[in-house]
Amino acid sequence: GRVSFSTVGKGTVGPSPVVGWVHGAVMWVVTGGTGWFAGARGLITSNFVASAQNDVVDNQFARLYLP
C-alpha cells in the first residue's frame, strides 16, 4: 500500500552548530492511503542534517491511525 500526505505549513532549515552542515525539520499530514493504509490518518515528522558534500541524515517518525 501507499500513504498520501501533504506538507503542513513551511519547514525550516538553517545553520547547524556543526560547521559545514545545515539542519532542519518538516512535517506532513497523512490524508489517506491504499491497500493496508486505506483510510490512514496521522502525522509524519522529519528532522534532518545535510552537508555541502550532499551527505544527508534524515530521521523520520510517523504516527499513523488506521481504521
Order of alpha helices (4+ residues) and beta strands (2+ residues): beta-beta-beta-beta-beta
